Amino acid sequence: MNANPMNSTKPLVAILMGSASDWPQLKDAAATLSRFGVPYEVHVLSAHRTPVEAVEFARAAEEPGLARVWESMGRPPCPEGR
C-alpha cells in the first residue's frame, strides 16, 4: 500500500499505519486530503514487523518537503471482560 495517490507532486502528508487492517480508520482522512488537493502518501510500517523500513522512513521524513505525518498504529486494547 506504499503509494502516492496524487503522484503528480511531492507529498506534503504521509499517512502511516501499522498494518493494512488499519486502513478503514484512515481512508476518510485520505479522502479529505484528496478533496482539498493535498498531496499525500500511504505507508504500512511497523516497528515490530518492518523496523528497518520504519527507521528509514522516519529519517527521510525529516528532510524538507513532508509537512505532516498522520499515523494510526492499531486499535486501543479492549477493556477487560470484553
C-alpha positions as YAML, in Angstrom:
chain: A
units: angstrom
residues:
- id: 1
  name: MET
  ca: [0.00, 0.00, 0.00]
- id: 2
  name: ASN
  ca: [3.03, 2.29, -0.12]
- id: 3
  name: ALA
  ca: [1.78, 4.76, -2.69]
- id: 4
  name: ASN
  ca: [1.35, 8.40, -3.56]
- id: 5
  name: PRO
  ca: [-2.23, 8.55, -4.90]
- id: 6
  name: MET
  ca: [-1.62, 12.11, -6.08]
- id: 7
  name: ASN
  ca: [1.77, 11.34, -7.61]
- id: 8
  name: SER
  ca: [1.99, 14.46, -9.76]
- id: 9
  name: THR
  ca: [3.52, 16.46, -6.88]
- id: 10
  name: LYS
  ca: [5.69, 15.74, -3.88]
- id: 11
  name: PRO
  ca: [3.56, 14.61, -0.92]
- id: 12
  name: LEU
  ca: [3.03, 17.02, 1.96]
- id: 13
  name: VAL
  ca: [1.42, 14.44, 4.26]
- id: 14
  name: ALA
  ca: [2.31, 10.83, 5.00]
- id: 15
  name: ILE
  ca: [-0.40, 8.51, 6.27]
- id: 16
  name: LEU
  ca: [1.15, 5.66, 8.24]
- id: 17
  name: MET
  ca: [-0.46, 2.53, 9.59]
- id: 18
  name: GLY
  ca: [0.93, -0.46, 11.43]
- id: 19
  name: SER
  ca: [-0.96, -2.89, 9.21]
- id: 20
  name: ALA
  ca: [-3.28, -2.75, 6.24]
- id: 21
  name: SER
  ca: [-6.17, -3.61, 8.57]
- id: 22
  name: ASP
  ca: [-5.90, -0.03, 9.93]
- id: 23
  name: TRP
  ca: [-6.95, 1.41, 6.54]
- id: 24
  name: PRO
  ca: [-10.70, 1.59, 7.38]
- id: 25
  name: GLN
  ca: [-9.87, 4.08, 10.16]
- id: 26
  name: LEU
  ca: [-7.72, 6.20, 7.82]
- id: 27
  name: LYS
  ca: [-9.44, 6.11, 4.44]
- id: 28
  name: ASP
  ca: [-11.66, 9.10, 5.27]
- id: 29
  name: ALA
  ca: [-8.56, 11.13, 6.13]
- id: 30
  name: ALA
  ca: [-7.10, 10.24, 2.72]
- id: 31
  name: ALA
  ca: [-10.36, 11.17, 1.01]
- id: 32
  name: THR
  ca: [-10.37, 14.54, 2.78]
- id: 33
  name: LEU
  ca: [-6.80, 15.25, 1.74]
- id: 34
  name: SER
  ca: [-7.72, 14.39, -1.86]
- id: 35
  name: ARG
  ca: [-10.81, 16.59, -1.72]
- id: 36
  name: PHE
  ca: [-8.65, 19.57, -0.69]
- id: 37
  name: GLY
  ca: [-5.94, 18.76, -3.21]
- id: 38
  name: VAL
  ca: [-3.30, 17.97, -0.59]
- id: 39
  name: PRO
  ca: [-0.75, 15.50, -1.98]
- id: 40
  name: TYR
  ca: [-0.14, 12.56, 0.34]
- id: 41
  name: GLU
  ca: [1.44, 9.15, 0.51]
- id: 42
  name: VAL
  ca: [0.31, 5.99, 2.31]
- id: 43
  name: HIS
  ca: [2.63, 3.50, 4.04]
- id: 44
  name: VAL
  ca: [2.23, 0.33, 6.04]
- id: 45
  name: LEU
  ca: [5.12, 0.32, 8.51]
- id: 46
  name: SER
  ca: [5.58, -1.48, 11.78]
- id: 47
  name: ALA
  ca: [8.29, -1.02, 14.36]
- id: 48
  name: HIS
  ca: [7.86, -4.73, 15.10]
- id: 49
  name: ARG
  ca: [7.49, -6.25, 11.61]
- id: 50
  name: THR
  ca: [9.44, -3.78, 9.47]
- id: 51
  name: PRO
  ca: [11.79, -1.95, 11.85]
- id: 52
  name: VAL
  ca: [14.46, -1.10, 9.27]
- id: 53
  name: GLU
  ca: [11.91, 0.40, 6.88]
- id: 54
  name: ALA
  ca: [10.25, 2.33, 9.75]
- id: 55
  name: VAL
  ca: [13.59, 3.89, 10.75]
- id: 56
  name: GLU
  ca: [14.43, 4.72, 7.13]
- id: 57
  name: PHE
  ca: [11.05, 6.40, 6.71]
- id: 58
  name: ALA
  ca: [11.48, 8.41, 9.93]
- id: 59
  name: ARG
  ca: [14.91, 9.64, 8.84]
- id: 60
  name: ALA
  ca: [13.68, 10.59, 5.37]
- id: 61
  name: ALA
  ca: [10.62, 12.36, 6.85]
- id: 62
  name: GLU
  ca: [12.97, 14.88, 8.45]
- id: 63
  name: GLU
  ca: [14.02, 16.12, 5.02]
- id: 64
  name: PRO
  ca: [12.28, 19.22, 3.67]
- id: 65
  name: GLY
  ca: [9.00, 18.63, 1.90]
- id: 66
  name: LEU
  ca: [6.96, 16.38, 4.16]
- id: 67
  name: ALA
  ca: [4.92, 18.73, 6.35]
- id: 68
  name: ARG
  ca: [2.90, 16.24, 8.44]
- id: 69
  name: VAL
  ca: [2.83, 12.58, 9.39]
- id: 70
  name: TRP
  ca: [-0.58, 11.14, 10.23]
- id: 71
  name: GLU
  ca: [-0.38, 7.76, 11.90]
- id: 72
  name: SER
  ca: [-2.57, 5.04, 13.27]
- id: 73
  name: MET
  ca: [-0.90, 2.03, 14.78]
- id: 74
  name: GLY
  ca: [-3.66, -0.38, 15.69]
- id: 75
  name: ARG
  ca: [-6.73, -0.11, 17.80]
- id: 76
  name: PRO
  ca: [-6.62, 0.59, 21.53]
- id: 77
  name: PRO
  ca: [-6.94, -2.51, 23.68]
- id: 78
  name: CYS
  ca: [-10.41, -3.52, 24.77]
- id: 79
  name: PRO
  ca: [-11.29, -3.10, 28.43]
- id: 80
  name: GLU
  ca: [-11.07, -6.31, 30.43]
- id: 81
  name: GLY
  ca: [-14.03, -8.57, 30.15]
- id: 82
  name: ARG
  ca: [-14.95, -7.65, 26.58]
...
